[in-house]
Amino acid sequence: MRRAAVLVAGSWGTALASVLASNGYLVALWTRNEGQAKEINEKHTNSRFLPECELPVNIVATTDMEQALKDAELVLFVAPSSAMRQVAQAAAPHLSPETLCVHATKGFETNTFKRMSIVLAEELGRSASEIVVLTGPSHAEEVIRKQPTTVVVASESIEAAEKAQDALINSDFRVYTNRDVIGAEVAGAIKNIIALGAGLSDGLGFGDNAKAALLTRGLAEIGRLGTAMGASPMTFAGLAGVGDLVATCTSKHSRNWRAGYLLGDGTPLEQVLDKIGMVVEGVRTTQNAYQLSRQFHVEMPITNQLYEVLFEGKPPKAAVEQLMGRLKTHEMEPLE
């Protein structure tokens, strides 16, 4: 039986492990938590992250990194952006040069603002062109239940992307390939900021008109930053861009939307994060994108206002009023 490893055992990692298991892989699901590993192996559940979902028996959890990566032909890194470098460091000594490395994390590294493929390349001693990015509209809660899902795998190496495509694709989980790694990673990260804004808008009691405007202008911000960083504008019209943006900004499954909703309802950020109980990537990404917009000299008004709400105590309603009161401009400004 072919072997694969998934690092770590959160909701998305567990859902992707289930996809690989359905495709005939023996999947090692790595976690630091002994209790979680025991539950997965004995009960075939991961109740904290995906309650009421039964896992395939060919998913085996372990806290031993060396054991997890032994004979793995593919490894999926699904650690939070804040932990990606640490997880990669732990994995590096046990990885075979032939192992295909894929990541499915949507965010930047704090302080360095590096994309996850760059972090992995640095720690694994590989060229960034060898790393594959998995992204697109894909809630773990739907993937684990085999509801139809379509994603994209991006790599500078079409051979690597096609290997990842072959490993993951099935009748429930359709996988496209793309060469635009920068666009895939930037879109996946920034859409979480816009989802925070969409939730905040709903929490304030605004309607569909406001959300439609937020998504549309948010897509413009994603494209503006992405092309400044070297992405193809076409990527933002695809699954990694508008597809993921719509799914994350309109779904009850979205942690970022839920966090924004609670903020709009007047709940302080610290309490919001406690209530969610899992990583809300959009919060950290707002900090990083705020700095990236200055580094690349691009205008990101939604990101700027959310930064002020999250980190400078600005009332959410005041942020919306400031966005609506901006100076008049053309809708179709060039992305470059």
Secondary structure, 3 states (H helix, E strand, C coil): CCEEEEECCCHHHHHHHHHHHHCCCEEEEECCCHHHHHHHHHHCCECCCECCCCCCCCEEEECCHHHHHCCCCEEEECCCHHHHHHHHHHHHHHCCCCCEEEECCCCECCCCCCEHHHHHHHHHCCCHHHCEEEECCCCHHHHCCCCCEEEEEECCCHHHHHHHHHHHCCCCEEEEEECCHHHHHHHHHHHHHHHHHHHHHHHCCCCHHHHHHHHHHHHHHHHHHHHHCCCCHHHHHCHHHHHHHHHHHHCCCCHHHHHHHHHHCCCCHHHHHHHHCCCCHHHHHHHHHHHHHHHCCCCCHHHHHHHHHHHCCCCHHHHHHHHHCCCCCCCCCCCC
